[in-house]
Amino acid sequence: MTPPSEPPRRALDRRSFLRLAGIGLASGTALTLGGCGIFDSREPINTSGRVDFRNPLRIPPLAEGTVRDGTRVFDLVTQTGRTRIVDAGVADTWGVNGALLGPTLRARRGERVAVNLRNDLPETTTLHWHGMHLPAVADGGPHQAVEPGRTWSPSWTIAQPAATLWYHPHPHGQTERHVYRGLGGLFILDDDEESALALPRDYGIDDIPVIVQDKTFDDAGQLVETDRVDNGMLGDTILVNGTAAPVFQAAATHTRLRLLNASTARSYAFGVSDGRSLELIATDGGLLPAPVTIERILLTPGERAEVILQLEAGESVTLRSYPQEMGLSDSRARSTGAADELDILLVRAVADLRTSPALPRVLANAPDLHTHRVAATRSFELRSDRINGESMDMARIDDVITVDTTEIWEVRNAHGQPHNFHVHDTQFQVVSIGGESPPPELSGWKDTIYLPPDVDIRIALRFTDYTDPAVPYMYHCHLLWHEDKGMMGQFVVVEEGQSPTSNGNHHGPGHG
């Protein structure tokens, strides 16, 4: 909760927000600095130039599934495992089809996909397809709980543009802990339009997943679940794809980095150590209309961005997270990690670097949700672990939305600490920030956005294809401890004139 009196916040004007939060934050480092007690001092961490990058970056295996009767089928298992992440020892971890994290799933627009998810964990969990447009019964939220030993088999048709999505657990009240233990992975979508562009696309060679997470380890190399301060658990060791102190050997002049902030609480401001610019080509829901040259990119938990890093033969640069101007008081910035400067990933270009084609000047059509035809406007205030004064209730439907309509949602963080806002099922268009038009960095599709304190943000959403008066989707803060404590609501999408037929307390087939 916000203290009764708090030091003055650092000013966060529109220029600062648009410059730094144009899309999100990121961070990276693999230097352990002393366990959970480090945050008690509330002093910033700075690991710039201090990380001994020595471990080859792990590339998650690519799972393209098996086509059966015209459906691409992915067989997944959530399981326990043992992983040596740091030199001190072996950690107990959770993973999907392995000991830590999961494979990168890949499918194409128009394809029918199905997932057979077996839960071999000792606890009930779920897998949510973050950013995916799909029926509510397939969403993998808290209502699709999969008990130990049970299997859940959702299916849907890919009906959205090429994008970098991801999957992660979403059990009610336990999401932060399950993500922290290691469950998650990328879900890449392809389409004909993106495939026709001259972009890096050789997975693991010039098209690289960069899953950034922060962890804390004890002296024996075990994962430590720290005390939660403001945001939730903050770690002092940064992993990329589960790798500490990671090094990637770049083979081409252009490398596509698919950045995912998969941390549960920490935000990052990605940039390059020598100050060179990056070309931002995509955000949460797919390609931007055109590349945007940036020096920093803000990614809060759950956000993604695709950037092009350009290198010359023999060069080495470090992907770094810089301190973030998030509209917080100085003490809150320290306690939430926003004042930290962290090295993430060393990228080293080989001597015989392959020359990449020039980037296209046009990438995709800009979103157009016809906001002159708005069916409803809704307001959401995030404060003190609640949305609009309500704590999450699995048996309560908060909003009823008519299919094939466009709505404006006005979202405000009325709290002195960081929050962001994620909506299930649909990608949205940012209409305005603090009453002004968004920058080019926010001109594409989004499903998660940072909410600076006391800044009004308007987003436009359209709800298509799927209706279900009995099974809800979620909206929530994606700082996962906040979600677990109740900063989440539920909505159903119905036919015109239809009313909800359930109190929302629905369980999927994986529930006993």
C-alpha positions in Angstrom: 0.0 0.0 0.0 1.1 3.6 -0.6 2.4 5.1 2.7 0.2 8.0 4.1 2.9 10.5 3.2 5.5 9.8 0.6 8.5 11.8 -0.8 7.8 13.8 -3.9 7.7 11.7 -7.1 10.2 12.3 -9.8 8.5 14.3 -12.5 7.2 12.1 -15.3 6.0 14.4 -18.1 4.7 13.3 -21.4 8.1 13.7 -23.1 9.8 11.5 -20.4 7.1 8.8 -20.7 7.0 8.7 -24.4 10.8 8.7 -24.7 11.4 5.9 -22.1 8.0 4.1 -22.0 7.3 4.2 -25.7 7.1 0.5 -25.5 8.6 -1.0 -22.4 11.7 -1.9 -20.2 14.3 -4.6 -20.0 17.4 -5.7 -18.1 20.0 -8.3 -17.9 22.9 -9.4 -15.9 24.3 -12.6 -14.4 26.1 -11.3 -11.3 24.8 -12.5 -8.0 25.2 -9.7 -5.4 24.3 -11.3 -2.1 20.8 -12.8 -2.0 17.5 -11.3 -0.9 19.0 -9.0 1.7 20.4 -6.7 -1.1 17.0 -5.0 -1.5 16.6 -4.3 2.2 19.1 -1.4 1.8 17.1 0.0 -1.1 20.3 0.9 -2.8 20.6 0.7 -6.6 22.4 -2.2 -8.2 24.9 -1.4 -10.9 26.6 -4.3 -12.8 27.7 -2.4 -15.9 31.0 -3.9 -17.1 31.2 -6.2 -14.1 29.6 -9.4 -15.5 31.9 -12.2 -16.6 30.0 -13.2 -19.7 31.2 -16.8 -20.3 28.2 -19.1 -20.9 26.9 -19.7 -24.4 23.3 -18.4 -24.7 20.9 -21.3 -24.5 18.4 -21.3 -27.4 15.1 -22.9 -26.5 14.3 -25.8 -28.8 11.9 -25.0 -31.6 8.7 -27.1 -31.4 6.7 -27.0 -34.6 4.3 -29.7 -33.4 2.9 -32.7 -35.4 0.2 -32.2 -38.0 -2.6 -34.7 -37.4 -5.8 -34.5 -39.5 -5.0 -31.0 -40.5 -4.4 -29.7 -36.9 -0.9 -28.8 -35.6 -0.7 -30.6 -32.3 1.7 -29.7 -29.5 2.3 -32.3 -26.7 3.4 -30.5 -23.5 4.2 -31.6 -20.0 4.7 -29.3 -17.0 7.3 -31.0 -14.8 9.9 -30.6 -12.0 13.6 -30.8 -12.7 17.1 -30.0 -11.6 19.2 -27.3 -13.3 22.7 -26.0 -12.8 22.2 -22.3 -13.5 24.9 -20.7 -11.4 28.3 -22.2 -10.4 27.3 -22.6 -6.7 25.2 -25.7 -7.3 22.0 -27.3 -8.8 18.6 -25.7 -8.4 15.2 -27.3 -8.1 13.3 -25.9 -11.1 10.1 -26.3 -13.1 9.8 -26.5 -16.8 7.7 -27.5 -19.8 9.1 -30.6 -21.6 12.3 -30.1 -19.6 13.7 -28.9 -16.4 13.6 -25.1 -17.0 11.4 -23.0 -19.2 9.9 -24.7 -22.3 10.2 -25.0 -26.1 9.4 -22.2 -28.5 6.1 -23.1 -30.1 5.5 -21.9 -33.7 2.4 -21.8 -35.9 1.0 -19.9 -38.9 -2.0 -17.7 -39.3 -5.0 -19.8 -40.5 -3.7 -23.0 -38.9 -5.8 -25.0 -36.5 -3.7 -25.8 -33.4 -4.3 -28.1 -30.4 -2.3 -28.6 -27.2 -2.3 -31.7 -25.0 -1.0 -30.3 -21.7 -0.3 -32.9 -19.0 0.5 -31.6 -15.5 3.2 -33.7 -13.8 3.8 -31.1 -11.2 2.8 -31.7 -7.5 0.5 -28.6 -7.7 -2.4 -27.5 -9.9 -1.3 -25.1 -12.6 -2.3 -23.7 -16.0 -0.7 -22.5 -19.2 -2.1 -19.2 -20.6 -1.3 -18.2 -24.2 -0.4 -14.6 -23.5 -1.4 -12.3 -26.4 -3.4 -14.9 -28.2 -6.9 -14.3 -29.8 -8.8 -17.5 -28.9 -12.0 -18.8 -27.2 -12.2 -18.2 -23.5 -12.3 -22.0 -22.7 -8.9 -22.3 -24.4 -7.3 -19.2 -22.8 -5.5 -21.0 -20.0 -6.4 -18.6 -17.3 -7.4 -19.4 -13.7 -10.6 -21.1 -14.8 -8.7 -23.7 -16.9 -6.9 -25.2 -13.9 -5.1 -28.5 -14.6 -4.7 -30.7 -11.5 -1.7 -33.0 -11.0 -1.8 -36.0 -13.2 -4.6 -34.5 -15.4 -4.5 -33.4 -19.1 -6.0 -30.3 -20.7 -6.5 -30.3 -24.4 -7.6 -26.9 -25.8 -7.7 -26.1 -29.6 -8.3 -23.0 -31.7 -7.5 -21.4 -35.0 -4.7 -18.9 -35.3 -6.5 -15.7 -36.4 -4.1 -12.8 -35.9 -1.0 -11.4 -37.5 2.6 -12.6 -37.1 3.8 -11.8 -33.6 6.0 -12.9 -30.7 3.7 -14.2 -28.0 4.4 -16.3 -25.0 2.9 -18.8 -22.6 3.1 -19.0 -18.9 1.2 -20.4 -15.9 -1.8 -18.4 -14.5 -3.1 -20.3 -11.4 -5.3 -18.1 -9.2 -3.2 -16.6 -6.4 0.0 -18.6 -7.3 1.0 -17.1 -10.7 4.2 -15.3 -9.5 5.5 -18.4 -7.8 4.9 -20.7 -10.8 6.5 -18.3 -13.2 9.5 -17.7 -10.9 10.1 -21.5 -10.7 10.6 -21.6 -14.4 7.4 -22.3 -16.4 7.1 -20.4 -19.7 8.3 -20.0 -23.3 7.7 -18.2 -26.5 4.9 -18.8 -29.0 5.8 -17.4 -32.4 3.2 -16.7 -35.0 3.9 -16.4 -38.7 1.9 -15.1 -41.6 2.4 -14.5 -45.4 2.9 -10.8 -45.1 5.7 -11.0 -42.5 7.3 -13.9 -44.4 7.5 -11.8 -47.6 9.7 -9.2 -45.9 13.5 -9.1 -45.9 13.8 -9.7 -42.1 16.1 -12.0 -40.2 14.2 -15.2 -39.7 16.7 -18.1 -39.2 15.7 -19.2 -35.7 18.7 -19.5 -33.4 21.1 -18.0 -36.0 19.9 -14.4 -36.7 16.4 -14.6 -35.1 17.0 -15.0 -31.4 14.6 -15.5 -28.4 15.7 -13.3 -25.5 13.7 -14.3 -22.4 14.8 -12.1 -19.6 14.2 -13.0 -16.0 15.7 -12.1 -12.6 16.3 -14.7 -9.9 17.9 -15.0 -6.5 20.2 -17.9 -5.5 21.6 -19.1 -2.2 25.1 -20.2 -1.5 24.2 -23.8 -2.7 22.8 -22.5 -6.1 19.2 -23.0 -5.1 16.4 -20.6 -6.1 15.3 -18.4 -3.3 11.8 -16.9 -3.1 12.6 -13.5 -1.6 10.5 -11.2 0.5 8.2 -9.2 -1.6 8.8 -5.4 -1.6 6.3 -3.2 -3.5 6.4 -5.1 -6.9 6.9 -8.6 -5.7 10.1 -10.7 -5.9 13.1 -9.0 -7.2 16.2 -11.0 -8.1 19.9 -10.0 -8.2 20.9 -12.5 -10.9 19.6 -11.9 -14.5 19.1 -14.9 -16.8 18.5 -14.9 -20.5 16.7 -18.1 -21.7 17.7 -19.6 -18.4 21.4 -18.8 -18.9 23.5 -16.8 -16.4 26.3 -14.6 -17.8 25.2 -15.3 -21.4 27.2 -14.8 -24.6 25.7 -15.0 -28.1 27.8 -15.3 -31.3 26.2 -13.2 -34.0 26.5 -14.6 -37.5 24.9 -11.8 -39.5 25.1 -8.0 -39.7 21.5 -7.8 -38.6 20.3 -9.9 -35.6 16.6 -9.9 -34.7 16.2 -10.0 -30.9 12.8 -11.1 -29.7 12.8 -9.5 -26.3 10.4 -10.8 -23.6 10.3 -9.5 -20.1 9.3 -12.7 -18.4 10.2 -11.4 -14.9 7.5 -11.4 -12.4 8.1 -7.9 -11.0 11.1 -6.2 -12.5 11.0 -3.8 -15.5 13.9 -3.1 -17.8 15.0 -0.4 -20.1 16.9 -2.1 -22.9 19.7 -0.3 -24.7 23.2 -1.0 -26.1 26.3 -0.4 -24.0 28.1 1.8 -26.6 25.0 3.9 -27.2 24.2 2.7 -30.7 20.6 2.7 -31.8 18.3 -0.3 -32.3 15.6 -0.6 -35.0 12.3 -1.5 -33.3 10.2 -3.5 -35.8 7.4 -5.1 -33.6 5.7 -4.9 -30.3 3.4 -7.2 -28.4 0.9 -8.0 -31.2 3.1 -7.8 -34.3 4.9 -5.6 -36.7 4.9 -1.8 -36.5 3.9 0.1 -39.7 7.6 1.0 -40.2 10.8 0.5 -38.3 11.4 3.0 -35.5 15.0 4.0 -34.5 15.4 3.9 -30.7 18.1 4.1 -28.1 16.1 2.6 -25.2 13.0 0.4 -25.0 10.9 0.0 -21.8 9.4 -3.4 -21.2 7.4 -4.0 -18.1 6.5 -7.6 -17.1 4.8 -9.4 -19.9 5.7 -7.0 -22.7 7.6 -8.0 -25.8 9.5 -6.1 -28.5 11.4 -7.2 -31.6 14.5 -5.1 -32.3 17.2 -5.3 -35.0 20.8 -5.1 -33.7 23.3 -4.1 -36.4 26.9 -5.2 -36.0 30.2 -5.3 -37.9 32.6 -8.2 -38.0 34.5 -8.7 -34.8 32.4 -6.3 -32.7 31.2 -7.0 -29.2 28.4 -5.1 -27.5 26.4 -5.6 -24.3 22.6 -5.5 -24.1 22.1 -3.5 -21.0 19.1 -2.3 -18.8 19.3 1.4 -17.8 17.6 3.1 -14.9 14.0 3.9 -15.7 12.1 7.2 -15.2 8.7 5.7 -14.2 7.1 8.5 -12.3 8.0 7.2 -8.9 9.5 8.7 -5.7 13.2 8.1 -5.3 12.7 5.5 -2.6 10.1 3.7 -4.6 12.4 3.7 -7.6 15.1 2.0 -5.5 12.8 -0.5 -3.9 11.2 -1.6 -7.2 14.5 -1.9 -9.1 13.8 1.1 -11.4 17.1 2.7 -10.3 19.2 -0.3 -11.2 21.7 -0.5 -14.2 22.2 -4.1 -15.3 24.2 -5.9 -18.0 22.1 -8.6 -19.7 23.7 -10.2 -22.7 27.0 -10.0 -24.5 26.7 -10.2 -28.3 29.9 -11.0 -30.2 30.0 -10.8 -34.0 32.0 -13.5 -35.7 34.8 -12.5 -38.1 33.2 -13.8 -41.2 29.9 -12.0 -40.7 27.1 -12.6 -43.2 25.7 -9.5 -44.8 22.0 -9.1 -44.2 19.5 -7.4 -46.6 18.5 -3.8 -45.8 15.5 -3.4 -43.6 12.2 -2.8 -45.3 10.9 0.8 -44.9 7.3 -0.4 -44.7 6.4 -3.3 -42.4 2.6 -3.5 -41.9 -0.6 -1.6 -41.9 -1.3 0.6 -38.9 -4.0 -0.5 -36.6 -7.4 1.0 -37.4 -10.2 0.1 -35.0 -12.5 2.8 -36.3 -12.7 4.6 -32.9 -15.3 7.0 -34.3 -17.7 4.1 -33.8 -17.4 3.2 -30.2 -20.0 1.0 -28.5 -18.9 1.7 -24.9 -16.3 3.5 -22.8 -15.2 1.9 -19.6 -12.9 3.3 -16.8 -10.4 1.2 -14.8 -8.6 2.6 -11.8 -5.7 0.5 -10.3 -5.0 1.2 -6.6 -4.0 -0.9 -3.6 -4.3 -4.4 -5.1 -7.7 -3.6 -6.5 -9.3 -2.5 -9.8 -12.2 -0.1 -9.4 -12.1 -0.8 -5.7 -12.8 -4.5 -6.2 -10.5 -7.4 -5.4 -10.5 -10.3 -7.8 -13.4 -12.7 -7.3 -13.5 -15.9 -9.4 -17.3 -16.0 -9.0 -17.9 -12.4 -10.2 -18.2 -11.1 -13.8 -17.1 -7.5 -13.8 -17.8 -6.5 -17.4 -20.1 -7.8 -20.2 -19.0 -7.0 -23.8 -21.0 -7.4 -27.0 -19.1 -9.2 -29.8 -18.1 -7.3 -32.9 -17.9 -4.0 -31.1 -15.2 -1.5 -30.4 -14.7 -0.1 -27.0 -12.5 2.6 -25.4 -11.0 1.7 -22.0 -9.7 4.5 -19.9 -7.0 3.1 -17.5 -5.4 5.0 -14.7 -2.8 4.0 -12.1 -3.9 5.9 -9.0 -1.2 4.4 -6.9 2.4 5.6 -6.2 4.0 2.3 -7.3 4.4 0.7 -10.8 1.5 -1.1 -12.4 0.8 -2.2 -15.9 -2.4 -3.4 -17.6 -2.8 -6.6 -19.6 -6.0 -7.7 -21.4 -6.6 -11.3 -22.5 -8.0 -12.4 -25.9 -7.5 -9.1 -27.8 -4.7 -6.8 -29.0 -5.4 -3.1 -28.5 -4.5 0.2 -30.0 -3.2 3.0 -27.8 -5.3 6.1 -28.5 -3.8 8.6 -26.1 -1.4 9.1 -23.2 -2.1 11.9 -20.9 -4.5 13.3 -23.5 -2.0 13.4 -26.3 -1.3 11.0 -29.3 1.1 8.1 -28.7 4.6 8.1 -30.2 5.6 5.9 -33.2 6.8 3.3 -30.7 3.2 2.7 -29.7 1.7 2.7 -33.1 1.3 -1.1 -33.4 -0.7 -3.7 -31.6 -0.3 -4.1 -27.8 -1.7 -6.3 -25.1 0.2 -5.0 -22.1 1.1 -1.3 -21.3 2.9 0.4 -18.4 0.7 2.8 -16.4 2.7 5.7 -14.9 1.1 7.0 -11.7 -1.6 9.6 -12.4 -1.4 9.5 -16.2 -4.6 8.7 -18.1 -4.2 6.2 -20.9 -6.9 5.4 -23.4 -6.9 2.2 -25.4 -9.2 0.9 -28.1 -10.2 -2.7 -28.2 -12.3 -4.8 -30.6 -13.9 -8.1 -29.5 -14.5 -10.5 -32.4 -15.1 -14.2 -33.3 -15.6 -15.8 -29.9 -18.6 -15.5 -27.5 -19.2 -17.4 -24.3 -21.6 -16.2 -21.7 -20.3 -18.7 -19.2 -16.5 -18.5 -19.3 -14.6 -15.2 -18.7 -11.4 -13.6 -19.9 -9.1 -11.6 -17.5 -7.7 -8.1 -17.3 -5.0 -7.4 -14.7 -1.8 -5.9 -13.6 1.0 -8.1 -15.0 3.3 -7.5 -12.0 2.3 -11.0 -10.9 2.3 -10.5 -7.1 -0.2 -7.7 -7.6 -2.3 -10.0 -9.7 -2.1 -12.7 -7.1 -3.2 -10.3 -4.4 -6.3 -9.4 -6.3 -5.5 -6.7 -9.0 -7.5 -8.5 -11.6 -11.0 -8.5 -13.1 -13.1 -10.7 -15.4 -15.2 -10.0 -18.6 -17.3 -12.1 -20.9 -18.0 -11.6 -24.6 -21.6 -12.3 -25.6 -23.9 -12.0 -28.5 -26.0 -8.8 -28.7 -28.6 -8.8 -25.9 -27.2 -11.9 -24.3 -26.5 -12.0 -20.5 -23.9 -14.0 -18.6 -25.1 -17.5 -17.8 -22.5 -18.2 -15.1 -21.1 -16.6 -12.0 -17.7 -17.1 -13.6 -16.7 -20.0 -11.4 -16.0 -22.3 -14.3 -13.4 -25.0 -14.5 -12.0 -26.6 -17.6 -11.6 -30.2 -18.5 -8.3 -30.5 -16.7 -10.0 -29.9 -13.3 -11.1 -32.8 -11.3 
